[in-house]
Structure formats: structure tokens, C-alpha cells
Amino acid sequence: MINHKNTTYHFIGIKGSGMSSLALVLHEKGFKVQGSDVEEYFFTQRDLEKAGIPLMVFSPENITEGLTIIAGNAFPDTHEEVVRARELGLEIIRYHDFLAQLIQNFTSIGVTGSHGKTSTTGLLAHVLSGIRPTSYLIGDGTGSGNDSAEFFAFEACEYRRHFLAYSPDYAIMLNIDFDHPDYYESIEDVFSAFQSMGEKVKKGIIAFGEDAHLRQLTVDVPVYYYGVEEADDFQARNIKRTTDGSAFDVYFRGEKIGHFVSPAYGQHNINNALSVIALCYLEGLPMAEVAREMLTFKGVKRRFSEKVMADMTIVDDYAHHPAEIIATIDGARQKYPEKEIIAVFQPHTFTRTIALMDEFSAALDLADRVYLCDIFGSARETQGSVKIEDLSNRITKGGQVIKEENVSPLLEHENAVIIFMGAGDVQKFERAYEKLLSTTTRNVL
């Protein structure tokens, strides 16, 4: 199925984060690739365009004889292009099923968890690639297919239990939290999915030791826990968090294995780095080389991506769950301890907003001031019974609702850090603010 050099792979929903990454992997491996999606611009399409991969707007006319279809998980069998493909008798493979086959020829590492998958996969791919040939698929739309690869690092998403299609050699499990309430019924339901995924791992699981749910895993392969507690197999000690990043020593079962410096911010990034160090140690990679590669990691797209305009530091971040908001604000406070932290948040999906309303308000109140954008739906969920004002009423640090056509309230903040957070199209609010800021006279310190 994956050795079809004489076919063209057509991606339905190619702008999706995983889909665009997979398209790039196949393109780099020499396969013919094209895809379709909505006309709206998404940050994932930049690399697709740079690679010269043809992009089309959804239409049955895109589907022709000789194509092999890779269908994004967000698009049902009733989608117009899927229907047309079935009429023509074309082979149709779902994204997660295709990826499950692709990883079998490598030492595969699936990075999973409710939060932090993309940042951790990005770091893992960066470190491994600097030491050994590696292919990778990252959820920020980045992918690389190396023909001589020994390792394959990829995100394994828990939504609708899609990660159960995979049988990786290793799984890095970052955390278990209640999310995707449109599918999961409870935290116990989420745990059962991770337990099932763990049962499919071949060589070992690297799990965050401070997560009570991950401590309950019962599997046949070894589970190596990482964290800062004495009970953890891989332990970070002597942690120093500064405005330049974080430094720490790592011990494996009481024996020091190296000193590491990460240019990233926040305790969550120390934890993520620990999981990558653990994987590399278990695979016998030199710790000095791991430390060297970690120093040069620049981050992934839409994870604390910074720019400076006038007197403002503008941050773009994918955070769309309370735990992610907390982590992002923690990182901002570490890097900019003297500056006001402004949060501009766009909730993603109505079900998540309803289910986690109190958690969202508590997390956002960790900022110095909060602004809100209208709730962004999804391909699966376009409307709901909750309104953005419901969240606004629970926030004590402001919670003012702003519109794309009028972001002028943001101009009252000077010499501050403003974080635009969300998994939808919050970037359009950021662009509107940047345009307004560029026409405003400010005293730049």
C-alpha cells in the first residue's frame, strides 16, 4: 500500500496539522502528493507551498482515476470527495491507518498525552535527527521523510482513540487529562484509552511520574517514569530556571547521566526534555550529544512563538486547554518576570468550553489582564449552547470580549507581553492588533 510509486496520494483535509506533516514526509520520500482543503489560510500550508505540493479547494472534481486517497479523520464518509472516490473505486485510507503502516520499518516513538505532544515531538525529532537519521511527523504541520532513517518520531493523538491504530516500539506518555468532551465521557474513559494504547507498545513506555493516572498503567513492557520526585526512574535535579532558559542534571535510578540546558521556558518544558533524554538513554545514544542538540532547539510553530513590535512582545501559542494556558503563562513569567502578562484567548469548540468553564477562568486569571474572542467551532462541531460571555462573566482579571474589526482595547497596554492563545483562528486577531499597533505612535523604551 505504501510502496505505490506510480500513484498520486491525494490528501482530503491536507491543511490539518497531522495531514500536512504526513504529506511532507511522503513528498520527501519521493512520492507524488497533492491535497485539498477549505480556501481559508492555515499556518500549516506554508511548508506545503514551499515544497510545491498542489493544493486545491474541496470539490468532487479533484478526485480522478489513479489516485490513492488519504482521508483526514475530521472528514466523514459523506464528504463530497470521499463519496466521489468511492464511486471511482479508489483506495481510501484513513490518516491514522496509513501512519500505522508507515512506522513499522523504523524504531518508532509515539508521543502522546493530553498536552505537550507537539512541543515534545518537535524536541525529540530535533535531538534524534542531529545524532541519527530520523523521519518525523510533528503536529505543527512539519514532517520529514529520510530514506535512511533509523527512527520515526510522531504524534499519537488520543482523539476518538485514533492512536490505537499504532503499535510503536516506544510511547512517551506526557499526561492524562480530561479533554475532547465531545467524545470522552470522563477522565476514566480517557485513562482506558491510554491503557489500551500502552498494551500495544512493543519495547517500553516513558511516562510522567507525577501523573496519578499514568502511575496506574498495567502493561507487559517496562514503564520508565520521569519527573522531579525520588520515585521517578529519570529524575531532574539541581534545576535552575532563569530568563535565559532552564538548566538541570538528570539521574537515572540514582546515577547521574548528564547535565542539560534547555533554551525553553516553564517547568513543563523541563518535563518534556526529560522524556526525550530518557528515550535517548534507553536507546544508547551518547548523553553529551543529546545535550548538544538540545541547546539548539528553536521550538515548534505556534508554541510560544515570539516577535517584538514597538514596545510589545507578542506571543502566538496553540494553548486551548486550561493546563496548557497555565503552562504558557508560567513560561512567560519565567522569561519576562518584570512585565505585565496579557492573555488574549479564543476558546476552541463549544463542548470543551462548557465542560471546562471553571478551569478556563481559573487558568486565565493567572494573567494580569484577559481578553476573549468568540468561540471557534470545528469541522465536527459548528455551534453550541454556550457563549463567550458565559466565560467572560467568570473571569476576574477583565475578560473583555474583543472583535477582529476592533482590537483597539489592546492598545492600552504598553511595554508588556501579550499572548494570543487558541487552536482556531486567533491569529487573525493578532494580525489585526499588529496592523493597528504599527500605525500607533508609541514611546519605545
C-alpha positions in Angstrom: 0.0 0.0 0.0 2.8 2.5 0.9 5.1 1.4 -1.9 2.9 2.9 -4.7 5.5 5.0 -6.5 3.2 5.0 -9.6 0.2 6.6 -7.8 -0.5 10.1 -6.6 -1.6 10.4 -2.9 -4.5 12.8 -2.6 -4.9 14.2 0.9 -8.5 15.1 1.9 -8.0 17.8 4.5 -4.3 18.4 3.8 -4.1 21.5 5.9 -4.7 19.6 9.1 -1.7 19.5 11.3 -1.0 15.8 11.1 -2.1 15.6 7.4 0.2 18.3 6.3 3.1 16.7 8.1 2.4 13.3 6.6 2.1 14.9 3.1 5.6 16.4 3.6 7.0 13.0 4.8 5.7 11.3 1.6 6.9 14.1 -0.6 10.4 13.9 0.8 10.4 10.2 0.2 9.7 10.7 -3.5 6.0 10.0 -3.7 3.6 12.2 -5.7 1.4 14.2 -3.4 -1.4 16.6 -3.7 -4.3 17.6 -1.5 -7.5 19.6 -0.9 -9.0 21.6 1.9 -11.0 24.8 2.6 -9.9 28.0 1.0 -9.1 29.7 4.3 -5.4 30.2 5.0 -3.9 28.0 7.7 -0.3 28.2 9.0 0.3 24.6 8.1 0.1 25.3 4.3 3.3 27.4 4.2 5.6 24.4 4.1 3.3 22.6 1.7 3.5 25.5 -0.7 7.3 25.8 -0.3 7.6 22.1 -1.2 5.5 22.7 -4.4 2.7 20.3 -3.3 -0.5 21.2 -5.3 -3.3 22.5 -3.0 -6.9 22.6 -4.1 -10.3 23.7 -2.7 -12.6 20.9 -1.8 -14.5 19.6 -4.9 -15.6 16.2 -6.3 -13.7 17.2 -9.4 -10.4 16.9 -7.6 -10.9 13.1 -7.4 -9.8 11.4 -10.6 -8.7 7.9 -11.7 -5.3 6.7 -10.5 -5.4 8.5 -7.1 -4.8 6.8 -3.7 -6.9 8.7 -1.1 -5.6 9.6 2.4 -8.6 10.9 4.3 -8.3 13.2 7.3 -10.0 12.0 10.4 -12.2 15.1 10.7 -14.0 14.3 7.4 -16.7 11.7 7.4 -17.5 9.2 4.7 -20.3 11.5 3.5 -17.7 14.2 2.5 -18.1 15.0 -1.2 -14.6 13.9 -2.1 -14.8 10.7 -0.2 -18.1 9.9 -1.9 -16.6 10.6 -5.3 -13.6 8.4 -4.5 -15.9 5.5 -3.6 -17.8 6.0 -6.9 -14.5 5.6 -8.8 -13.5 2.6 -6.7 -10.3 4.3 -5.4 -8.3 3.0 -2.4 -9.2 5.1 0.6 -7.0 5.0 3.7 -7.6 7.0 6.9 -4.7 9.1 8.2 -4.1 7.0 11.3 -4.2 3.7 9.5 -1.7 4.9 6.9 0.6 6.2 9.5 0.4 2.9 11.4 1.8 1.1 8.4 4.5 3.7 7.7 6.1 3.5 11.1 6.7 -0.3 11.0 10.0 -0.1 9.2 11.7 2.0 11.9 12.3 2.2 15.6 9.1 4.2 16.2 8.4 6.5 19.1 4.8 7.7 19.5 4.4 10.8 21.6 1.0 11.0 23.3 -0.7 12.8 26.1 -3.5 15.4 26.6 -1.0 18.3 26.4 2.5 18.9 25.1 2.6 16.4 22.2 3.8 18.8 19.5 6.5 20.5 21.6 7.8 17.2 22.8 7.7 15.5 19.4 9.5 18.6 17.9 12.3 18.4 20.5 12.6 14.6 20.1 12.8 14.9 16.3 15.4 17.7 16.6 17.6 15.8 19.0 17.4 12.4 17.2 17.9 14.0 13.8 21.2 15.6 15.0 22.5 12.2 16.1 21.0 9.5 13.8 19.0 9.6 10.6 15.4 10.2 11.6 12.0 10.7 10.0 9.3 12.6 11.9 5.8 13.9 11.9 5.0 16.8 14.1 1.6 18.3 14.8 2.6 21.8 13.8 2.5 20.8 10.1 6.2 19.8 10.0 7.2 16.4 8.5 10.4 14.9 7.1 11.0 11.5 5.4 14.6 10.4 5.5 15.2 7.3 3.3 18.0 6.1 5.6 16.1 6.8 8.8 16.6 4.6 11.8 14.0 6.3 14.0 10.5 7.6 13.3 9.1 10.1 15.8 5.5 11.0 15.6 2.5 12.4 17.4 -0.1 9.9 18.5 -3.4 11.6 19.1 -5.9 10.2 21.6 -9.0 11.8 20.0 -11.5 9.1 19.2 -8.9 6.5 20.2 -7.1 7.0 16.9 -3.8 6.2 18.5 -4.9 2.6 18.9 -4.1 2.1 15.2 -0.4 2.3 16.2 1.9 -0.3 17.6 5.1 1.7 18.3 8.3 0.5 19.8 8.1 3.2 22.4 5.4 5.5 23.7 6.2 8.8 25.5 3.1 9.5 27.7 3.1 13.1 28.9 -0.1 13.3 30.9 -3.7 12.2 31.1 -6.3 14.9 31.4 -10.0 15.3 30.6 -10.3 16.7 27.1 -12.3 16.2 23.9 -15.6 16.1 25.9 -17.4 15.6 22.6 -16.0 12.1 22.6 -14.7 11.1 26.0 -17.3 10.7 28.8 -14.9 11.1 31.8 -11.3 11.0 32.9 -11.7 7.3 33.5 -12.7 6.9 29.8 -9.6 8.8 28.8 -7.4 6.6 31.0 -8.9 3.5 29.5 -7.8 4.7 26.1 -4.2 5.3 27.2 -4.2 1.9 29.0 -5.3 0.3 25.7 -2.6 2.2 23.8 0.0 1.1 26.3 -0.9 -2.5 25.7 0.1 -2.1 22.1 3.7 -0.7 22.8 6.5 -3.2 21.9 9.6 -2.1 23.9 8.8 0.4 26.6 6.8 3.3 27.9 8.3 6.6 29.2 5.6 8.2 31.4 5.4 11.4 33.6 5.7 10.2 37.2 3.6 12.9 38.8 0.5 12.0 36.8 -1.6 9.8 39.1 -3.3 8.2 36.2 -0.1 7.2 34.4 1.0 5.6 37.6 -1.9 3.2 37.3 -0.7 1.7 33.9 -0.5 -2.1 33.9 1.3 -3.3 30.8 3.7 -6.1 29.8 6.5 -3.8 28.8 8.7 -1.7 31.2 7.4 1.7 32.3 10.0 4.3 33.0 8.8 7.2 35.0 10.3 10.7 34.7 10.0 13.8 36.9 11.5 15.5 39.9 10.4 13.1 42.6 12.6 10.4 44.3 10.2 7.7 43.0 11.0 8.6 39.4 13.4 6.5 37.3 14.6 9.5 35.4 14.9 12.5 37.7 15.8 16.2 37.2 17.8 17.7 40.0 19.5 21.0 40.7 17.1 22.8 38.4 17.9 26.5 37.7 15.2 28.5 35.8 16.3 31.9 34.6 15.4 34.4 31.9 17.7 32.6 29.5 16.1 29.1 29.9 16.5 26.2 32.2 19.4 24.0 33.4 19.3 20.8 35.3 21.1 17.5 36.0 19.5 14.2 35.1 19.8 11.0 37.1 18.7 7.5 36.2 17.9 5.4 39.2 20.3 7.4 41.3 23.2 7.6 38.9 23.9 10.9 37.2 23.8 10.6 33.4 24.3 14.2 32.3 23.8 18.0 32.6 21.4 19.6 30.3 20.5 23.2 29.3 17.2 24.0 27.6 16.5 27.3 25.9 12.8 26.8 26.6 10.8 28.2 29.5 8.4 26.7 32.1 8.5 23.6 34.2 6.5 21.7 31.6 9.4 22.1 29.1 11.8 20.7 31.6 9.5 17.7 31.9 9.2 17.4 28.2 13.0 17.4 27.8 13.3 14.7 30.5 11.1 12.4 28.4 13.3 12.9 25.4 16.5 12.4 27.4 15.0 9.2 28.8 14.2 7.8 25.3 17.7 8.6 24.0 19.3 7.0 27.1 17.3 3.8 26.7 18.3 3.6 23.0 22.0 4.0 24.0 22.6 7.4 22.4 25.5 9.5 23.9 24.2 11.9 26.5 26.8 14.5 25.5 25.4 14.6 22.0 21.8 14.8 23.3 22.8 17.8 25.5 24.5 19.4 22.5 21.4 19.0 20.3 19.0 20.2 23.0 20.9 23.6 23.1 19.9 24.4 19.5 16.2 23.6 19.6 14.3 26.6 18.4 10.8 25.3 19.3 7.9 24.5 17.1 5.3 26.5 15.3 2.6 28.2 17.4 4.2 27.2 20.7 5.4 30.4 22.4 6.3 31.9 19.1 7.6 35.4 19.8 8.0 38.7 17.9 8.7 42.3 19.1 6.7 45.2 17.8 7.2 48.7 19.2 7.4 48.2 23.0 5.3 45.0 23.0 6.4 41.4 23.0 3.8 39.4 21.0 3.4 35.7 21.6 1.5 33.2 19.4 0.6 30.0 21.2 -1.7 27.0 20.5 -2.8 26.6 24.1 -6.5 25.7 24.1 -6.9 23.7 27.3 -6.6 25.1 30.9 -3.5 23.1 31.6 -1.8 24.5 28.5 -2.8 28.0 29.4 -1.2 27.6 32.8 2.0 26.2 31.3 2.2 29.1 28.8 1.7 31.8 31.4 4.3 30.1 33.6 6.8 30.2 30.8 6.1 33.8 30.1 6.6 34.7 33.8 9.9 32.9 33.8 11.2 34.8 30.7 9.6 38.1 31.5 9.3 38.4 35.3 9.1 42.2 35.3 6.5 42.6 32.6 2.7 42.7 32.6 1.3 39.5 31.0 -1.8 40.0 28.8 -3.8 36.9 27.7 -6.0 37.1 24.5 -7.8 33.8 24.4 -10.1 32.1 21.8 -11.9 29.0 23.1 -11.8 26.0 20.8 -15.1 24.0 20.5 -18.3 24.6 22.4 -18.2 21.3 24.2 -14.7 21.9 25.6 -15.7 25.4 26.7 -18.8 24.1 28.6 -17.0 21.1 30.2 -14.0 23.1 31.4 -15.6 26.6 32.1 -14.4 26.9 35.7 -10.9 25.6 34.8 -10.6 28.0 32.0 -11.5 31.0 34.1 -9.0 30.0 36.9 -6.2 29.4 34.4 -6.8 32.7 32.6 -6.8 34.6 35.9 -3.1 33.8 36.2 -2.5 36.5 33.6 -2.5 40.2 34.6 -5.3 41.0 32.2 -7.6 38.9 30.0 -9.4 39.5 26.7 -11.6 37.0 25.0 -12.5 36.2 21.3 -15.7 34.4 20.2 -15.7 30.6 20.5 -14.2 28.8 17.5 -16.0 25.7 16.3 -14.5 22.9 14.3 -15.2 20.7 11.3 -17.1 18.4 13.7 -18.8 21.0 15.8 -20.0 24.3 14.4 -22.4 25.5 17.1 -23.3 25.1 20.7 -25.4 26.4 23.6 -22.5 28.3 25.3 -21.5 31.9 24.5 -18.2 33.6 25.1 -19.9 36.0 27.6 -20.5 32.9 29.9 -16.8 32.6 30.2 -16.2 36.3 30.5 -18.5 36.6 33.5 -16.3 34.1 35.4 -13.0 35.9 34.9 -11.9 38.4 37.5 -8.9 39.8 35.5 -11.0 41.5 32.8 -12.5 39.1 30.4 -13.4 41.8 27.9 -14.7 40.4 24.6 -13.0 41.8 21.5 -13.8 41.6 17.8 -11.4 41.2 14.9 -12.7 44.6 13.5 -12.0 46.4 16.8 -8.9 45.3 18.8 -8.2 48.8 20.0 -8.7 48.0 23.7 -5.4 46.1 23.5 -3.6 49.3 22.8 -3.9 50.5 26.4 -1.1 48.1 27.4 2.5 49.3 27.0 5.8 47.6 27.4 4.1 44.3 28.1 3.8 40.7 26.9 0.6 39.9 25.0 -0.2 36.2 24.4 -2.7 35.2 21.7 -3.8 31.7 22.6 -6.1 29.2 20.9 -6.4 26.4 18.4 -8.7 28.1 16.0 -8.1 31.3 14.0 -7.0 33.6 16.9 -4.1 34.6 14.6 -6.5 36.9 12.8 -6.9 38.9 16.0 -3.1 39.0 16.3 -2.7 40.3 12.8 -5.4 43.0 13.4 -3.6 44.1 16.6 -0.2 44.2 14.8 -1.6 46.3 12.0 -3.2 48.7 14.5 0.0 48.8 16.6 2.1 49.6 13.5 0.1 52.8 12.9 0.2 53.9 16.5 2.8 56.2 17.9 4.4 54.7 21.0 7.3 55.5 23.2 9.6 52.6 22.8 11.8 52.1 25.9 
